[in-house]
Amino acid sequence: MENTQIINGRRIASDRISDLGANEVFVFGSNIQGAHGGGAAWYAHKKFGAEWGVGEGLTGRTYALPTMEGDASLKKAVEHFIACAKAHPELTFLVTAVGCGIAGYTPGEVAPLFREATALANVYLPQVFWEVL
């Protein structure tokens, strides 16, 4: 599968992203300290230039979302991400199932935070989030 596909109007990010196309950004869950030691965070650091020590925002070809600091922090971080995606229509954001690995959230808990992003043509969400939305 390519990094993205559109099915029934849903912009779906692949759950297996190994390379990025032009202007694609890998969106992953991290911790606020930016210690990218496991899961998608480790992959983002090793493969796509996520900076160690940066736990939120754009670095390299990535966007870090802190997922380990609790619900309120995650909600605010997703709001920041959506604002960034709106400000950068030239970029295509490929969202992984942030928070649904090491952080321990379920897609049912995280996906609703991305509801506003469903209207953004440059944001692709994982299938597990679309199933909730």
C-alpha positions as CSV (number, residue, x, y, z in Angstrom):
1,M,0.0,0.0,0.0
2,E,1.1,3.5,-0.7
3,N,1.5,5.9,2.3
4,T,-2.0,7.3,1.6
5,Q,-5.3,6.2,0.0
6,I,-8.7,7.7,-0.2
7,I,-11.7,5.4,0.3
8,N,-15.2,6.8,0.4
9,G,-13.9,10.3,1.1
10,R,-11.7,9.2,4.0
11,R,-8.0,10.1,3.7
12,I,-6.3,7.1,5.2
13,A,-2.6,7.0,6.3
14,S,-0.9,3.6,5.9
15,D,0.0,1.8,9.1
16,R,3.3,0.8,7.5
17,I,5.2,3.9,6.4
18,S,8.7,3.1,5.5
19,D,9.6,6.1,3.2
20,L,8.1,9.5,2.8
21,G,7.1,11.2,-0.5
22,A,7.7,14.8,-1.3
23,N,6.2,17.1,1.4
24,E,4.9,14.2,3.5
25,V,5.3,14.5,7.3
26,F,5.2,11.5,9.7
27,V,3.0,12.3,12.7
28,F,3.8,10.2,15.8
29,G,3.3,10.0,19.5
30,S,6.1,10.8,21.9
31,N,6.7,12.2,25.4
32,I,7.2,15.9,26.2
33,Q,10.9,15.3,26.9
34,G,11.3,14.1,23.3
35,A,13.0,10.9,24.4
36,H,12.2,9.0,21.2
37,G,13.2,5.6,22.6
38,G,10.4,3.3,21.5
39,G,7.7,2.5,19.0
40,A,6.9,5.1,16.3
41,A,8.9,7.7,18.1
42,W,12.1,5.6,17.8
43,Y,11.3,5.1,14.1
44,A,10.6,8.8,13.5
45,H,14.0,9.6,15.1
46,K,16.0,7.0,13.2
47,K,14.3,7.2,9.8
48,F,12.8,10.7,9.4
49,G,14.8,13.1,11.5
50,A,12.7,13.7,14.6
51,E,15.0,15.6,17.0
52,W,15.9,14.1,20.3
53,G,14.7,16.4,23.0
54,V,11.8,17.8,21.0
55,G,8.5,16.3,22.3
56,E,6.0,18.4,20.3
57,G,6.0,20.0,16.9
58,L,7.8,19.8,13.5
59,T,11.3,18.6,13.3
60,G,13.0,16.8,10.4
61,R,10.2,15.3,8.3
62,T,8.1,14.6,11.4
63,Y,5.6,16.1,13.8
64,A,5.7,14.9,17.5
65,L,2.6,14.7,19.6
66,P,3.2,14.2,23.3
67,T,1.0,11.4,24.4
68,M,2.4,10.3,27.8
69,E,1.3,13.3,29.9
70,G,-2.4,12.8,30.3
71,D,-5.7,13.5,28.5
72,A,-5.7,17.3,28.8
73,S,-2.1,17.6,27.5
74,L,-2.9,15.3,24.6
75,K,-6.0,17.3,23.7
76,K,-4.0,20.5,23.7
77,A,-1.3,19.0,21.6
78,V,-3.7,17.8,19.0
79,E,-5.2,21.3,18.8
80,H,-1.7,22.6,18.2
81,F,-1.2,20.0,15.5
82,I,-4.4,20.9,13.7
83,A,-3.4,24.6,13.8
84,C,0.0,23.6,12.2
85,A,-1.7,21.5,9.5
86,K,-4.0,24.5,8.7
87,A,-1.0,26.8,8.5
88,H,0.9,24.4,6.2
89,P,-1.4,23.3,3.4
90,E,1.8,22.5,1.3
91,L,2.5,19.6,3.7
92,T,0.8,16.3,3.8
93,F,0.5,15.0,7.4
94,L,0.4,11.2,7.8
95,V,-1.0,10.5,11.3
96,T,-0.1,7.2,13.0
97,A,-2.3,5.7,15.7
98,V,-0.8,8.2,18.2
99,G,-1.3,7.3,21.8
100,C,-2.5,3.8,21.0
101,G,0.8,2.0,21.7
102,I,3.1,2.6,24.6
103,A,0.8,5.4,26.0
104,G,-2.1,2.9,26.4
105,Y,-5.0,4.9,24.9
106,T,-7.6,3.2,22.7
107,P,-8.6,4.6,19.2
108,G,-12.0,5.4,20.8
109,E,-10.2,7.7,23.2
110,V,-7.9,9.4,20.8
111,A,-9.7,9.5,17.4
112,P,-12.4,12.1,18.5
113,L,-9.6,14.6,19.3
114,F,-8.9,14.5,15.5
115,R,-12.5,15.2,14.4
116,E,-11.6,18.7,13.2
117,A,-8.7,17.3,11.1
118,T,-11.2,15.2,9.1
119,A,-12.0,18.4,7.1
120,L,-8.4,19.2,6.3
121,A,-7.3,17.9,2.8
122,N,-3.7,17.6,3.9
123,V,-4.3,15.3,7.0
124,Y,-4.5,11.5,6.6
125,L,-5.6,9.5,9.6
126,P,-5.1,5.9,10.4
127,Q,-7.9,3.5,9.5
128,V,-8.5,2.7,13.2
129,F,-9.3,6.4,13.8
130,W,-11.7,6.5,10.9
131,E,-13.5,3.5,12.3
132,V,-14.3,5.6,15.4
133,L,-15.1,8.8,13.6
